[in-house]
């Protein structure tokens, strides 16, 4: 059976409560006013043991809620594990704890420093699925403007890219937001070629043995007297 791309529902609800103290949700009579309440989506996700319903609300318009629902269904069809409550900070911490026992101490220390000092402060509050290339590009521009070293910055972004690649392999993400990050390289110094005279002088210098080497080459090794001469 082909999956139904139109699964789920979008509706408006509010936080008003009835006489019993329970929320009225979508049953509130005030929802006849278009300005009352917010939009919510709900969709049943496939699991092995039981049905799991994902509900997310607080959308200002029906269009926003429908777009969020569509993204959930697209992730499901792509085989991506959906957990829109996990932030980048949550994932990076979980990733680090899994990687640390299999890495060398220097690598572990470098990962820990980049996570604590750069990646989690910059991206930690973002939902993992919402991290995109623009977030990474903005971070790179900010660090370059602050005078961050290119080598250090490249290693920091490489750490993020490694973590996101692991998320892709685990079917946690569809794409790696740091994969195509553009970090400029240090300009290469222009090399000045030697003139013929300079090259000849260098070769003559290398060919001429030093005074110490000349003396050492003419010095004969000492011989110990043999027993036969005694």
Order of alpha helices (4+ residues) and beta strands (2+ residues): beta-beta-beta-beta-alpha-alpha-alpha-alpha-alpha-alpha-alpha-alpha
